[in-house]
Amino acid sequence: MRKKDRDKKRDNKRDNKEERPLRKRRKKVCIFCADKFMPDYKKIDLMKRFVSDRGKILTMRSSGCCASHQRAIAKEIKRARQIGFLPYTVD
Protein backbone atom coordinates (compact mmCIF):
# COMPACT_ATOMS: atom_id res chain seq x y z
CA MET A 1 0.00 0.00 0.00
CA ARG A 2 1.34 3.38 -0.90
CA LYS A 3 1.96 6.13 1.57
CA LYS A 4 -0.62 8.41 -0.08
CA ASP A 5 -3.33 5.75 0.22
CA ARG A 6 -2.58 5.28 3.92
CA ASP A 7 -2.77 9.03 4.51
CA LYS A 8 -6.16 9.20 2.77
CA LYS A 9 -7.51 6.41 4.96
CA ARG A 10 -6.33 8.18 8.09
CA ASP A 11 -7.94 11.43 6.98
CA ASN A 12 -11.23 9.64 6.27
CA LYS A 13 -11.21 8.09 9.75
CA ARG A 14 -10.65 11.50 11.35
CA ASP A 15 -13.48 13.03 9.36
CA ASN A 16 -15.88 10.28 10.42
CA LYS A 17 -15.09 10.84 14.09
CA GLU A 18 -16.00 14.50 13.87
CA GLU A 19 -19.41 13.73 12.37
CA ARG A 20 -20.52 11.43 15.20
CA PRO A 21 -22.68 13.09 17.86
CA LEU A 22 -21.10 13.21 21.30
CA ARG A 23 -22.94 11.37 24.07
CA LYS A 24 -23.15 13.00 27.45
CA ARG A 25 -22.32 10.75 30.35
CA ARG A 26 -24.83 10.52 33.12
CA LYS A 27 -23.31 11.92 36.30
CA LYS A 28 -23.08 9.50 39.22
CA VAL A 29 -24.87 10.53 42.39
CA CYS A 30 -22.94 10.55 45.65
CA ILE A 31 -24.41 7.79 47.83
CA PHE A 32 -23.56 9.73 50.99
CA CYS A 33 -25.39 12.85 49.81
CA ALA A 34 -28.39 10.81 48.65
CA ASP A 35 -28.77 8.85 51.92
CA LYS A 36 -27.48 11.70 54.14
CA PHE A 37 -24.90 9.79 56.17
CA MET A 38 -21.14 10.06 56.59
CA PRO A 39 -18.53 7.36 55.92
CA ASP A 40 -17.32 5.50 59.01
CA TYR A 41 -14.20 3.35 59.38
CA LYS A 42 -16.15 0.72 61.35
CA LYS A 43 -18.35 -0.10 58.32
CA ILE A 44 -15.79 -2.32 56.63
CA ASP A 45 -18.11 -3.58 53.86
CA LEU A 46 -18.81 0.00 52.82
CA MET A 47 -15.13 0.96 52.92
CA LYS A 48 -14.15 -2.05 50.76
CA ARG A 49 -16.44 -0.68 48.07
CA PHE A 50 -14.14 2.33 47.66
CA VAL A 51 -10.90 0.33 47.52
CA SER A 52 -9.69 -1.27 44.26
CA ASP A 53 -8.70 -4.91 43.95
CA ARG A 54 -5.08 -3.78 44.25
CA GLY A 55 -5.77 -1.99 47.55
CA LYS A 56 -5.78 1.56 46.21
CA ILE A 57 -8.40 4.16 47.12
CA LEU A 58 -10.70 4.78 44.14
CA THR A 59 -10.85 8.21 42.54
CA MET A 60 -13.87 10.51 42.67
CA ARG A 61 -14.59 9.69 39.07
CA SER A 62 -14.69 5.97 39.77
CA SER A 63 -16.48 6.06 43.11
CA GLY A 64 -19.01 8.73 42.11
CA CYS A 65 -18.72 10.68 45.35
CA CYS A 66 -18.62 14.44 45.78
CA ALA A 67 -15.38 16.14 46.84
CA SER A 68 -16.17 16.50 50.55
CA HIS A 69 -17.28 12.89 50.92
CA GLN A 70 -14.32 11.64 48.86
CA ARG A 71 -11.96 13.33 51.31
CA ALA A 72 -13.87 11.79 54.22
CA ILE A 73 -13.73 8.34 52.59
CA ALA A 74 -9.97 8.61 52.11
CA LYS A 75 -9.51 9.63 55.75
CA GLU A 76 -11.72 6.79 57.03
CA ILE A 77 -10.00 4.19 54.82
CA LYS A 78 -6.61 5.32 56.12
CA ARG A 79 -7.94 5.13 59.68
CA ALA A 80 -9.31 1.61 59.08
CA ARG A 81 -5.95 0.53 57.63
CA GLN A 82 -4.07 1.88 60.63
CA ILE A 83 -6.32 0.03 63.07
CA GLY A 84 -6.10 -3.15 61.00
CA PHE A 85 -9.62 -3.45 59.58
CA LEU A 86 -8.43 -3.01 55.98
CA PRO A 87 -5.13 -4.18 54.46
CA TYR A 88 -2.67 -1.71 52.95
CA THR A 89 -1.97 -4.03 50.02
CA VAL A 90 -3.53 -7.18 48.66
CA ASP A 91 -1.29 -10.24 48.41
Helices and strands as residue ranges (DSSP letters): H 3-19, H 31-35, H 44-48, H 60-63, H 67-83
